[in-house]
């Protein structure tokens, strides 16, 4: 079974995202509140994809900084990552950092979101 690590989502949003991923792709989603939790989850789960919230729920931390740090770490740099954000400028910056085109929470029911996820979750 493929796995996804979701970083920085509030409980409600994590539930919405993990429900979509389970229904559409049959994947298991692990929540991580911080970078260190995410690194442990990535090491143990071997995820097909990492989703990073633009602003971390736990402390308002910067999701783009999380992407930078994941991309700079030898242990996580090859794991595909997407930003979860409705803001086009944040998505553009995530792309320059090496993230795949992401999606916003308001776009969960949009078929284009599934098209973005399909290459990683099939």
Secondary structure, 3 states (H helix, E strand, C coil): CCEEEEECCCHHHHHHHHHHHHHHHCCEEEEECCHHHHHHHHHHHCCCEEEEECECCCCCCEHHHHHHHHHHCCCCCCCCEEEECCCHHHHHHHHHCCCEEEECHHHCCCHHHHHHHHHHHC
